[in-house]
Amino acid sequence: MADEKNTKSGRFKGLKAEFNKIVWADPTDVSKQTTAVVAVSVVVALIIIVLDAVINKGVNILVNL
């Protein structure tokens, strides 16, 4: 039982040491990266919408031949 207690406390000490090593990003970096991700997502969505419309028109033309 005593060994189990020492093992748990050792794990928590190690966990605390690892959490102290975490380096958090600056809020400006986070906002820049968020803006970049949203912008790229919008561009990719627009590309998919255009490709879908073109392919749909092409298939409709082929079907109606």
Predicted model as a PDB file, atoms N, CA, C, CB and O in Angstrom, pLDDT in the B-factor column:
MODEL        1                                                                  
ATOM      1  N   MET A   1       0.828  -1.193   0.000  1.00 45.00           N  
ATOM      2  CA  MET A   1       0.000   0.000   0.000  1.00 45.00           C  
ATOM      3  C   MET A   1       0.867   1.249   0.000  1.00 45.00           C  
ATOM      4  CB  MET A   1      -0.939   0.002   1.205  1.00 45.00           C  
ATOM      5  O   MET A   1       0.552   2.229  -0.675  1.00 45.00           O  
ATOM      6  N   ALA A   2       1.952   1.215   0.752  1.00 49.00           N  
ATOM      7  CA  ALA A   2       2.844   2.367   0.816  1.00 49.00           C  
ATOM      8  C   ALA A   2       3.538   2.584  -0.523  1.00 49.00           C  
ATOM      9  CB  ALA A   2       3.883   2.182   1.930  1.00 49.00           C  
ATOM     10  O   ALA A   2       3.747   3.724  -0.938  1.00 49.00           O  
ATOM     11  N   ASP A   3       3.898   1.486  -1.206  1.00 51.00           N  
ATOM     12  CA  ASP A   3       4.536   1.608  -2.512  1.00 51.00           C  
ATOM     13  C   ASP A   3       3.579   2.249  -3.522  1.00 51.00           C  
ATOM     14  CB  ASP A   3       5.000   0.228  -3.014  1.00 51.00           C  
ATOM     15  O   ASP A   3       3.991   3.042  -4.368  1.00 51.00           O  
ATOM     16  N   GLU A   4       2.311   1.896  -3.418  1.00 51.00           N  
ATOM     17  CA  GLU A   4       1.316   2.450  -4.337  1.00 51.00           C  
ATOM     18  C   GLU A   4       1.192   3.955  -4.144  1.00 51.00           C  
ATOM     19  CB  GLU A   4      -0.050   1.772  -4.132  1.00 51.00           C  
ATOM     20  O   GLU A   4       1.048   4.696  -5.116  1.00 51.00           O  
ATOM     21  N   LYS A   5       1.248   4.411  -2.889  1.00 55.00           N  
ATOM     22  CA  LYS A   5       1.141   5.839  -2.604  1.00 55.00           C  
ATOM     23  C   LYS A   5       2.350   6.583  -3.158  1.00 55.00           C  
ATOM     24  CB  LYS A   5       1.012   6.080  -1.090  1.00 55.00           C  
ATOM     25  O   LYS A   5       2.197   7.660  -3.735  1.00 55.00           O  
ATOM     26  N   ASN A   6       3.541   6.030  -2.993  1.00 60.00           N  
ATOM     27  CA  ASN A   6       4.742   6.675  -3.510  1.00 60.00           C  
ATOM     28  C   ASN A   6       4.726   6.721  -5.032  1.00 60.00           C  
ATOM     29  CB  ASN A   6       5.991   5.945  -3.019  1.00 60.00           C  
ATOM     30  O   ASN A   6       5.176   7.699  -5.629  1.00 60.00           O  
ATOM     31  N   THR A   7       4.220   5.692  -5.650  1.00 73.00           N  
ATOM     32  CA  THR A   7       4.154   5.649  -7.104  1.00 73.00           C  
ATOM     33  C   THR A   7       3.191   6.711  -7.631  1.00 73.00           C  
ATOM     34  CB  THR A   7       3.724   4.254  -7.581  1.00 73.00           C  
ATOM     35  O   THR A   7       3.493   7.397  -8.607  1.00 73.00           O  
ATOM     36  N   LYS A   8       2.040   6.843  -6.988  1.00 72.00           N  
ATOM     37  CA  LYS A   8       1.071   7.856  -7.416  1.00 72.00           C  
ATOM     38  C   LYS A   8       1.624   9.256  -7.230  1.00 72.00           C  
ATOM     39  CB  LYS A   8      -0.237   7.706  -6.643  1.00 72.00           C  
ATOM     40  O   LYS A   8       1.464  10.099  -8.114  1.00 72.00           O  
ATOM     41  N   SER A   9       2.269   9.527  -6.107  1.00 76.00           N  
ATOM     42  CA  SER A   9       2.810  10.865  -5.885  1.00 76.00           C  
ATOM     43  C   SER A   9       3.948  11.149  -6.863  1.00 76.00           C  
ATOM     44  CB  SER A   9       3.301  11.016  -4.433  1.00 76.00           C  
ATOM     45  O   SER A   9       4.119  12.282  -7.314  1.00 76.00           O  
ATOM     46  N   GLY A  10       4.724  10.114  -7.188  1.00 78.00           N  
ATOM     47  CA  GLY A  10       5.787  10.285  -8.176  1.00 78.00           C  
ATOM     48  C   GLY A  10       5.232  10.600  -9.549  1.00 78.00           C  
ATOM     49  O   GLY A  10       5.793  11.410 -10.287  1.00 78.00           O  
ATOM     50  N   ARG A  11       4.133   9.956  -9.887  1.00 82.00           N  
ATOM     51  CA  ARG A  11       3.497  10.222 -11.185  1.00 82.00           C  
ATOM     52  C   ARG A  11       2.982  11.649 -11.246  1.00 82.00           C  
ATOM     53  CB  ARG A  11       2.344   9.233 -11.442  1.00 82.00           C  
ATOM     54  O   ARG A  11       3.137  12.330 -12.260  1.00 82.00           O  
ATOM     55  N   PHE A  12       2.373  12.098 -10.166  1.00 85.00           N  
ATOM     56  CA  PHE A  12       1.850  13.464 -10.156  1.00 85.00           C  
ATOM     57  C   PHE A  12       2.971  14.489 -10.187  1.00 85.00           C  
ATOM     58  CB  PHE A  12       0.978  13.688  -8.928  1.00 85.00           C  
ATOM     59  O   PHE A  12       2.814  15.547 -10.798  1.00 85.00           O  
ATOM     60  N   LYS A  13       4.091  14.208  -9.549  1.00 86.00           N  
ATOM     61  CA  LYS A  13       5.236  15.115  -9.614  1.00 86.00           C  
ATOM     62  C   LYS A  13       5.771  15.183 -11.041  1.00 86.00           C  
ATOM     63  CB  LYS A  13       6.349  14.662  -8.641  1.00 86.00           C  
ATOM     64  O   LYS A  13       6.109  16.258 -11.538  1.00 86.00           O  
ATOM     65  N   GLY A  14       5.844  14.028 -11.692  1.00 86.00           N  
ATOM     66  CA  GLY A  14       6.294  13.997 -13.076  1.00 86.00           C  
ATOM     67  C   GLY A  14       5.332  14.728 -13.995  1.00 86.00           C  
ATOM     68  O   GLY A  14       5.748  15.434 -14.914  1.00 86.00           O  
ATOM     69  N   LEU A  15       4.046  14.553 -13.739  1.00 88.00           N  
ATOM     70  CA  LEU A  15       3.027  15.228 -14.533  1.00 88.00           C  
ATOM     71  C   LEU A  15       3.134  16.738 -14.361  1.00 88.00           C  
ATOM     72  CB  LEU A  15       1.623  14.742 -14.138  1.00 88.00           C  
ATOM     73  O   LEU A  15       3.040  17.486 -15.333  1.00 88.00           O  
ATOM     74  N   LYS A  16       3.332  17.184 -13.120  1.00 88.00           N  
ATOM     75  CA  LYS A  16       3.474  18.612 -12.848  1.00 88.00           C  
ATOM     76  C   LYS A  16       4.722  19.161 -13.531  1.00 88.00           C  
ATOM     77  CB  LYS A  16       3.536  18.872 -11.330  1.00 88.00           C  
ATOM     78  O   LYS A  16       4.701  20.271 -14.064  1.00 88.00           O  
ATOM     79  N   ALA A  17       5.803  18.395 -13.518  1.00 88.00           N  
ATOM     80  CA  ALA A  17       7.034  18.833 -14.178  1.00 88.00           C  
ATOM     81  C   ALA A  17       6.817  18.964 -15.680  1.00 88.00           C  
ATOM     82  CB  ALA A  17       8.182  17.850 -13.890  1.00 88.00           C  
ATOM     83  O   ALA A  17       7.320  19.905 -16.293  1.00 88.00           O  
ATOM     84  N   GLU A  18       6.083  18.043 -16.279  1.00 90.00           N  
ATOM     85  CA  GLU A  18       5.808  18.119 -17.713  1.00 90.00           C  
ATOM     86  C   GLU A  18       4.914  19.311 -18.049  1.00 90.00           C  
ATOM     87  CB  GLU A  18       5.153  16.823 -18.195  1.00 90.00           C  
ATOM     88  O   GLU A  18       5.118  19.974 -19.065  1.00 90.00           O  
ATOM     89  N   PHE A  19       3.929  19.582 -17.200  1.00 89.00           N  
ATOM     90  CA  PHE A  19       3.062  20.733 -17.439  1.00 89.00           C  
ATOM     91  C   PHE A  19       3.838  22.036 -17.338  1.00 89.00           C  
ATOM     92  CB  PHE A  19       1.900  20.738 -16.449  1.00 89.00           C  
ATOM     93  O   PHE A  19       3.504  23.000 -18.026  1.00 89.00           O  
ATOM     94  N   ASN A  20       4.858  22.090 -16.505  1.00 90.00           N  
ATOM     95  CA  ASN A  20       5.670  23.296 -16.395  1.00 90.00           C  
ATOM     96  C   ASN A  20       6.521  23.524 -17.642  1.00 90.00           C  
ATOM     97  CB  ASN A  20       6.563  23.212 -15.168  1.00 90.00           C  
ATOM     98  O   ASN A  20       6.986  24.642 -17.865  1.00 90.00           O  
ATOM     99  N   LYS A  21       6.732  22.498 -18.455  1.00 92.00           N  
ATOM    100  CA  LYS A  21       7.527  22.622 -19.679  1.00 92.00           C  
ATOM    101  C   LYS A  21       6.711  23.153 -20.850  1.00 92.00           C  
ATOM    102  CB  LYS A  21       8.126  21.282 -20.045  1.00 92.00           C  
ATOM    103  O   LYS A  21       7.282  23.508 -21.881  1.00 92.00           O  
ATOM    104  N   ILE A  22       5.403  23.214 -20.717  1.00 91.00           N  
ATOM    105  CA  ILE A  22       4.544  23.662 -21.807  1.00 91.00           C  
ATOM    106  C   ILE A  22       4.770  25.144 -22.065  1.00 91.00           C  
ATOM    107  CB  ILE A  22       3.060  23.388 -21.485  1.00 91.00           C  
ATOM    108  O   ILE A  22       4.781  25.957 -21.141  1.00 91.00           O  
ATOM    109  N   VAL A  23       4.951  25.482 -23.346  1.00 90.00           N  
ATOM    110  CA  VAL A  23       5.091  26.880 -23.743  1.00 90.00           C  
ATOM    111  C   VAL A  23       3.850  27.238 -24.547  1.00 90.00           C  
ATOM    112  CB  VAL A  23       6.412  27.127 -24.574  1.00 90.00           C  
ATOM    113  O   VAL A  23       3.612  26.683 -25.619  1.00 90.00           O  
ATOM    114  N   TRP A  24       3.070  28.163 -24.025  1.00 89.00           N  
ATOM    115  CA  TRP A  24       1.831  28.554 -24.684  1.00 89.00           C  
ATOM    116  C   TRP A  24       2.111  29.629 -25.717  1.00 89.00           C  
ATOM    117  CB  TRP A  24       0.799  29.048 -23.659  1.00 89.00           C  
ATOM    118  O   TRP A  24       3.001  30.458 -25.524  1.00 89.00           O  
ATOM    119  N   ALA A  25       1.376  29.625 -26.795  1.00 91.00           N  
ATOM    120  CA  ALA A  25       1.533  30.607 -27.862  1.00 91.00           C  
ATOM    121  C   ALA A  25       0.992  31.962 -27.415  1.00 91.00           C  
ATOM    122  CB  ALA A  25       0.816  30.136 -29.145  1.00 91.00           C  
ATOM    123  O   ALA A  25       0.093  32.052 -26.578  1.00 91.00           O  
ATOM    124  N   ASP A  26       1.568  33.012 -28.000  1.00 94.00           N  
ATOM    125  CA  ASP A  26       1.086  34.369 -27.722  1.00 94.00           C  
ATOM    126  C   ASP A  26      -0.297  34.552 -28.326  1.00 94.00           C  
ATOM    127  CB  ASP A  26       2.067  35.435 -28.279  1.00 94.00           C  
ATOM    128  O   ASP A  26      -0.611  33.918 -29.333  1.00 94.00           O  
ATOM    129  N   PRO A  27      -1.125  35.395 -27.742  1.00 94.00           N  
ATOM    130  CA  PRO A  27      -2.457  35.636 -28.323  1.00 94.00           C  
ATOM    131  C   PRO A  27      -2.395  36.172 -29.754  1.00 94.00           C  
ATOM    132  CB  PRO A  27      -3.228  36.615 -27.454  1.00 94.00           C  
ATOM    133  O   PRO A  27      -3.274  35.872 -30.562  1.00 94.00           O  
ATOM    134  N   THR A  28      -1.364  36.964 -30.078  1.00 96.00           N  
ATOM    135  CA  THR A  28      -1.256  37.473 -31.450  1.00 96.00           C  
ATOM    136  C   THR A  28      -0.966  36.337 -32.425  1.00 96.00           C  
ATOM    137  CB  THR A  28      -0.153  38.546 -31.546  1.00 96.00           C  
ATOM    138  O   THR A  28      -1.511  36.311 -33.529  1.00 96.00           O  
ATOM    139  N   ASP A  29      -0.114  35.402 -32.024  1.00 95.00           N  
ATOM    140  CA  ASP A  29       0.166  34.249 -32.875  1.00 95.00           C  
ATOM    141  C   ASP A  29      -1.078  33.398 -33.077  1.00 95.00           C  
ATOM    142  CB  ASP A  29       1.284  33.404 -32.275  1.00 95.00           C  
ATOM    143  O   ASP A  29      -1.347  32.924 -34.180  1.00 95.00           O  
ATOM    144  N   VAL A  30      -1.827  33.210 -32.010  1.00 96.00           N  
ATOM    145  CA  VAL A  30      -3.046  32.406 -32.096  1.00 96.00           C  
ATOM    146  C   VAL A  30      -4.053  33.067 -33.034  1.00 96.00           C  
ATOM    147  CB  VAL A  30      -3.667  32.208 -30.696  1.00 96.00           C  
ATOM    148  O   VAL A  30      -4.689  32.387 -33.839  1.00 96.00           O  
ATOM    149  N   SER A  31      -4.201  34.390 -32.936  1.00 97.00           N  
ATOM    150  CA  SER A  31      -5.165  35.078 -33.801  1.00 97.00           C  
ATOM    151  C   SER A  31      -4.711  35.038 -35.259  1.00 97.00           C  
ATOM    152  CB  SER A  31      -5.353  36.539 -33.345  1.00 97.00           C  
ATOM    153  O   SER A  31      -5.546  34.896 -36.152  1.00 97.00           O  
ATOM    154  N   LYS A  32      -3.404  35.159 -35.521  1.00 97.00           N  
ATOM    155  CA  LYS A  32      -2.900  35.075 -36.892  1.00 97.00           C  
ATOM    156  C   LYS A  32      -3.134  33.684 -37.469  1.00 97.00           C  
ATOM    157  CB  LYS A  32      -1.403  35.423 -36.939  1.00 97.00           C  
ATOM    158  O   LYS A  32      -3.572  33.546 -38.611  1.00 97.00           O  
ATOM    159  N   GLN A  33      -2.845  32.669 -36.687  1.00 97.00           N  
ATOM    160  CA  GLN A  33      -3.034  31.301 -37.166  1.00 97.00           C  
ATOM    161  C   GLN A  33      -4.510  30.984 -37.371  1.00 97.00           C  
ATOM    162  CB  GLN A  33      -2.418  30.305 -36.184  1.00 97.00           C  
ATOM    163  O   GLN A  33      -4.875  30.287 -38.318  1.00 97.00           O  
ATOM    164  N   THR A  34      -5.354  31.494 -36.489  1.00 97.00           N  
ATOM    165  CA  THR A  34      -6.792  31.274 -36.630  1.00 97.00           C  
ATOM    166  C   THR A  34      -7.305  31.934 -37.907  1.00 97.00           C  
ATOM    167  CB  THR A  34      -7.550  31.822 -35.400  1.00 97.00           C  
ATOM    168  O   THR A  34      -8.096  31.348 -38.646  1.00 97.00           O  
ATOM    169  N   THR A  35      -6.846  33.155 -38.158  1.00 98.00           N  
ATOM    170  CA  THR A  35      -7.244  33.862 -39.373  1.00 98.00           C  
ATOM    171  C   THR A  35      -6.784  33.098 -40.613  1.00 98.00           C  
ATOM    172  CB  THR A  35      -6.667  35.289 -39.381  1.00 98.00           C  
ATOM    173  O   THR A  35      -7.530  32.982 -41.585  1.00 98.00           O  
ATOM    174  N   ALA A  36      -5.577  32.585 -40.579  1.00 98.00           N  
ATOM    175  CA  ALA A  36      -5.057  31.827 -41.717  1.00 98.00           C  
ATOM    176  C   ALA A  36      -5.879  30.568 -41.951  1.00 98.00           C  
ATOM    177  CB  ALA A  36      -3.585  31.462 -41.491  1.00 98.00           C  
ATOM    178  O   ALA A  36      -6.200  30.245 -43.095  1.00 98.00           O  
ATOM    179  N   VAL A  37      -6.219  29.864 -40.903  1.00 98.00           N  
ATOM    180  CA  VAL A  37      -7.000  28.630 -41.042  1.00 98.00           C  
ATOM    181  C   VAL A  37      -8.385  28.930 -41.600  1.00 98.00           C  
ATOM    182  CB  VAL A  37      -7.121  27.910 -39.687  1.00 98.00           C  
ATOM    183  O   VAL A  37      -8.872  28.209 -42.470  1.00 98.00           O  
ATOM    184  N   VAL A  38      -9.020  29.987 -41.108  1.00 98.00           N  
ATOM    185  CA  VAL A  38     -10.356  30.344 -41.609  1.00 98.00           C  
ATOM    186  C   VAL A  38     -10.276  30.750 -43.075  1.00 98.00           C  
ATOM    187  CB  VAL A  38     -10.971  31.491 -40.769  1.00 98.00           C  
ATOM    188  O   VAL A  38     -11.124  30.357 -43.876  1.00 98.00           O  
ATOM    189  N   ALA A  39      -9.253  31.541 -43.433  1.00 98.00           N  
ATOM    190  CA  ALA A  39      -9.110  31.984 -44.821  1.00 98.00           C  
ATOM    191  C   ALA A  39      -8.887  30.798 -45.755  1.00 98.00           C  
ATOM    192  CB  ALA A  39      -7.949  32.979 -44.947  1.00 98.00           C  
ATOM    193  O   ALA A  39      -9.513  30.721 -46.812  1.00 98.00           O  
ATOM    194  N   VAL A  40      -8.017  29.887 -45.386  1.00 98.00           N  
ATOM    195  CA  VAL A  40      -7.755  28.717 -46.221  1.00 98.00           C  
ATOM    196  C   VAL A  40      -9.005  27.844 -46.321  1.00 98.00           C  
ATOM    197  CB  VAL A  40      -6.574  27.901 -45.656  1.00 98.00           C  
ATOM    198  O   VAL A  40      -9.296  27.293 -47.383  1.00 98.00           O  
ATOM    199  N   SER A  41      -9.733  27.720 -45.233  1.00 98.00           N  
ATOM    200  CA  SER A  41     -10.964  26.921 -45.257  1.00 98.00           C  
ATOM    201  C   SER A  41     -11.988  27.518 -46.212  1.00 98.00           C  
ATOM    202  CB  SER A  41     -11.563  26.815 -43.849  1.00 98.00           C  
ATOM    203  O   SER A  41     -12.655  26.785 -46.942  1.00 98.00           O  
ATOM    204  N   VAL A  42     -12.119  28.836 -46.214  1.00 98.00           N  
ATOM    205  CA  VAL A  42     -13.062  29.502 -47.110  1.00 98.00           C  
ATOM    206  C   VAL A  42     -12.633  29.308 -48.564  1.00 98.00           C  
ATOM    207  CB  VAL A  42     -13.163  31.007 -46.773  1.00 98.00           C  
ATOM    208  O   VAL A  42     -13.468  29.023 -49.422  1.00 98.00           O  
ATOM    209  N   VAL A  43     -11.347  29.460 -48.842  1.00 98.00           N  
ATOM    210  CA  VAL A  43     -10.845  29.285 -50.211  1.00 98.00           C  
ATOM    211  C   VAL A  43     -11.084  27.855 -50.690  1.00 98.00           C  
ATOM    212  CB  VAL A  43      -9.339  29.629 -50.288  1.00 98.00           C  
ATOM    213  O   VAL A  43     -11.538  27.650 -51.816  1.00 98.00           O  
ATOM    214  N   VAL A  44     -10.788  26.881 -49.862  1.00 98.00           N  
ATOM    215  CA  VAL A  44     -10.997  25.476 -50.240  1.00 98.00           C  
ATOM    216  C   VAL A  44     -12.482  25.205 -50.454  1.00 98.00           C  
ATOM    217  CB  VAL A  44     -10.427  24.523 -49.157  1.00 98.00           C  
ATOM    218  O   VAL A  44     -12.851  24.486 -51.382  1.00 98.00           O  
ATOM    219  N   ALA A  45     -13.335  25.769 -49.609  1.00 98.00           N  
ATOM    220  CA  ALA A  45     -14.778  25.581 -49.773  1.00 98.00           C  
ATOM    221  C   ALA A  45     -15.249  26.169 -51.095  1.00 98.00           C  
ATOM    222  CB  ALA A  45     -15.544  26.224 -48.605  1.00 98.00           C  
ATOM    223  O   ALA A  45     -16.061  25.560 -51.791  1.00 98.00           O  
ATOM    224  N   LEU A  46     -14.744  27.348 -51.447  1.00 98.00           N  
ATOM    225  CA  LEU A  46     -15.129  27.958 -52.724  1.00 98.00           C  
ATOM    226  C   LEU A  46     -14.661  27.122 -53.905  1.00 98.00           C  
ATOM    227  CB  LEU A  46     -14.559  29.369 -52.832  1.00 98.00           C  
ATOM    228  O   LEU A  46     -15.392  26.971 -54.884  1.00 98.00           O  
ATOM    229  N   ILE A  47     -13.455  26.578 -53.828  1.00 98.00           N  
ATOM    230  CA  ILE A  47     -12.944  25.727 -54.895  1.00 98.00           C  
ATOM    231  C   ILE A  47     -13.826  24.483 -55.047  1.00 98.00           C  
ATOM    232  CB  ILE A  47     -11.478  25.321 -54.610  1.00 98.00           C  
ATOM    233  O   ILE A  47     -14.147  24.081 -56.166  1.00 98.00           O  
ATOM    234  N   ILE A  48     -14.210  23.888 -53.940  1.00 98.00           N  
ATOM    235  CA  ILE A  48     -15.063  22.699 -53.985  1.00 98.00           C  
ATOM    236  C   ILE A  48     -16.431  23.039 -54.573  1.00 98.00           C  
ATOM    237  CB  ILE A  48     -15.225  22.096 -52.576  1.00 98.00           C  
ATOM    238  O   ILE A  48     -16.982  22.264 -55.355  1.00 98.00           O  
ATOM    239  N   ILE A  49     -16.977  24.190 -54.201  1.00 98.00           N  
ATOM    240  CA  ILE A  49     -18.288  24.597 -54.730  1.00 98.00           C  
ATOM    241  C   ILE A  49     -18.221  24.789 -56.239  1.00 98.00           C  
ATOM    242  CB  ILE A  49     -18.770  25.897 -54.051  1.00 98.00           C  
ATOM    243  O   ILE A  49     -19.106  24.337 -56.966  1.00 98.00           O  
ATOM    244  N   VAL A  50     -17.169  25.461 -56.711  1.00 98.00           N  
ATOM    245  CA  VAL A  50     -17.026  25.704 -58.154  1.00 98.00           C  
ATOM    246  C   VAL A  50     -16.841  24.381 -58.898  1.00 98.00           C  
ATOM    247  CB  VAL A  50     -15.827  26.652 -58.435  1.00 98.00           C  
ATOM    248  O   VAL A  50     -17.482  24.146 -59.923  1.00 98.00           O  
ATOM    249  N   LEU A  51     -15.966  23.519 -58.381  1.00 98.00           N  
ATOM    250  CA  LEU A  51     -15.751  22.224 -59.038  1.00 98.00           C  
ATOM    251  C   LEU A  51     -17.033  21.401 -59.054  1.00 98.00           C  
ATOM    252  CB  LEU A  51     -14.632  21.439 -58.332  1.00 98.00           C  
ATOM    253  O   LEU A  51     -17.329  20.744 -60.051  1.00 98.00           O  
ATOM    254  N   ASP A  52     -17.784  21.426 -57.984  1.00 98.00           N  
ATOM    255  CA  ASP A  52     -19.034  20.678 -57.928  1.00 98.00           C  
ATOM    256  C   ASP A  52     -20.016  21.191 -58.976  1.00 98.00           C  
ATOM    257  CB  ASP A  52     -19.653  20.772 -56.528  1.00 98.00           C  
ATOM    258  O   ASP A  52     -20.681  20.408 -59.654  1.00 98.00           O  
ATOM    259  N   ALA A  53     -20.100  22.507 -59.102  1.00 98.00           N  
ATOM    260  CA  ALA A  53     -21.023  23.079 -60.082  1.00 98.00           C  
ATOM    261  C   ALA A  53     -20.596  22.720 -61.507  1.00 98.00           C  
ATOM    262  CB  ALA A  53     -21.098  24.610 -59.919  1.00 98.00           C  
ATOM    263  O   ALA A  53     -21.437  22.371 -62.336  1.00 98.00           O  
ATOM    264  N   VAL A  54     -19.300  22.802 -61.794  1.00 98.00           N  
ATOM    265  CA  VAL A  54     -18.801  22.483 -63.138  1.00 98.00           C  
ATOM    266  C   VAL A  54     -19.041  21.009 -63.463  1.00 98.00           C  
ATOM    267  CB  VAL A  54     -17.292  22.815 -63.253  1.00 98.00           C  
ATOM    268  O   VAL A  54     -19.510  20.678 -64.553  1.00 98.00           O  
ATOM    269  N   ILE A  55     -18.725  20.140 -62.530  1.00 98.00           N  
ATOM    270  CA  ILE A  55     -18.921  18.701 -62.759  1.00 98.00           C  
ATOM    271  C   ILE A  55     -20.403  18.389 -62.920  1.00 98.00           C  
ATOM    272  CB  ILE A  55     -18.325  17.872 -61.594  1.00 98.00           C  
ATOM    273  O   ILE A  55     -20.781  17.575 -63.763  1.00 98.00           O  
ATOM    274  N   ASN A  56     -21.237  19.029 -62.120  1.00 98.00           N  
ATOM    275  CA  ASN A  56     -22.683  18.812 -62.217  1.00 98.00           C  
ATOM    276  C   ASN A  56     -23.212  19.240 -63.582  1.00 98.00           C  
ATOM    277  CB  ASN A  56     -23.415  19.577 -61.106  1.00 98.00           C  
ATOM    278  O   ASN A  56     -24.013  18.530 -64.190  1.00 98.00           O  
ATOM    279  N   LYS A  57     -22.768  20.396 -64.060  1.00 97.00           N  
ATOM    280  CA  LYS A  57     -23.195  20.855 -65.399  1.00 97.00           C  
ATOM    281  C   LYS A  57     -22.700  19.881 -66.475  1.00 97.00           C  
ATOM    282  CB  LYS A  57     -22.658  22.296 -65.688  1.00 97.00           C  
ATOM    283  O   LYS A  57     -23.447  19.547 -67.396  1.00 97.00           O  
ATOM    284  N   GLY A  58     -21.464  19.431 -66.366  1.00 97.00           N  
ATOM    285  CA  GLY A  58     -20.916  18.493 -67.333  1.00 97.00           C  
ATOM    286  C   GLY A  58     -21.672  17.193 -67.381  1.00 97.00           C  
ATOM    287  O   GLY A  58     -21.946  16.670 -68.461  1.00 97.00           O  
ATOM    288  N   VAL A  59     -22.013  16.664 -66.224  1.00 97.00           N  
ATOM    289  CA  VAL A  59     -22.773  15.412 -66.167  1.00 97.00           C  
ATOM    290  C   VAL A  59     -24.165  15.616 -66.749  1.00 97.00           C  
ATOM    291  CB  VAL A  59     -22.870  14.896 -64.715  1.00 97.00           C  
ATOM    292  O   VAL A  59     -24.666  14.751 -67.468  1.00 97.00           O  
ATOM    293  N   ASN A  60     -24.793  16.742 -66.449  1.00 96.00           N  
ATOM    294  CA  ASN A  60     -26.128  17.014 -66.989  1.00 96.00           C  
ATOM    295  C   ASN A  60     -26.083  17.128 -68.517  1.00 96.00           C  
ATOM    296  CB  ASN A  60     -26.704  18.310 -66.373  1.00 96.00           C  
ATOM    297  O   ASN A  60     -26.993  16.658 -69.199  1.00 96.00           O  
ATOM    298  N   ILE A  61     -25.041  17.743 -69.047  1.00 95.00           N  
ATOM    299  CA  ILE A  61     -24.911  17.855 -70.509  1.00 95.00           C  
ATOM    300  C   ILE A  61     -24.745  16.468 -71.109  1.00 95.00           C  
ATOM    301  CB  ILE A  61     -23.706  18.763 -70.899  1.00 95.00           C  
ATOM    302  O   ILE A  61     -25.381  16.155 -72.116  1.00 95.00           O  
ATOM    303  N   LEU A  62     -23.904  15.630 -70.512  1.00 95.00           N  
ATOM    304  CA  LEU A  62     -23.681  14.283 -71.033  1.00 95.00           C  
ATOM    305  C   LEU A  62     -24.938  13.418 -70.959  1.00 95.00           C  
ATOM    306  CB  LEU A  62     -22.554  13.613 -70.270  1.00 95.00           C  
ATOM    307  O   LEU A  62     -25.212  12.631 -71.865  1.00 95.00           O  
ATOM    308  N   VAL A  63     -25.695  13.568 -69.883  1.00 95.00           N  
ATOM    309  CA  VAL A  63     -26.909  12.769 -69.723  1.00 95.00           C  
ATOM    310  C   VAL A  63     -27.961  13.174 -70.745  1.00 95.00           C  
ATOM    311  CB  VAL A  63     -27.469  12.917 -68.303  1.00 95.00           C  
ATOM    312  O   VAL A  63     -28.703  12.322 -71.234  1.00 95.00           O  
ATOM    313  N   ASN A  64     -28.039  14.446 -71.073  1.00 92.00           N  
ATOM    314  CA  ASN A  64     -29.079  14.929 -71.995  1.00 92.00           C  
ATOM    315  C   ASN A  64     -28.711  14.787 -73.458  1.00 92.00           C  
ATOM    316  CB  ASN A  64     -29.380  16.365 -71.710  1.00 92.00           C  
ATOM    317  O   ASN A  64     -29.474  15.234 -74.314  1.00 92.00           O  
ATOM    318  N   LEU A  65     -27.581  14.188 -73.783  1.00 85.00           N  
ATOM    319  CA  LEU A  65     -27.207  14.012 -75.188  1.00 85.00           C  
ATOM    320  C   LEU A  65     -28.108  13.059 -75.879  1.00 85.00           C  
ATOM    321  CB  LEU A  65     -25.800  13.539 -75.313  1.00 85.00           C  
ATOM    322  O   LEU A  65     -27.933  12.797 -77.068  1.00 85.00           O  
TER     323      LEU A  65                                                      
ENDMDL                                                                          
END                                                                             
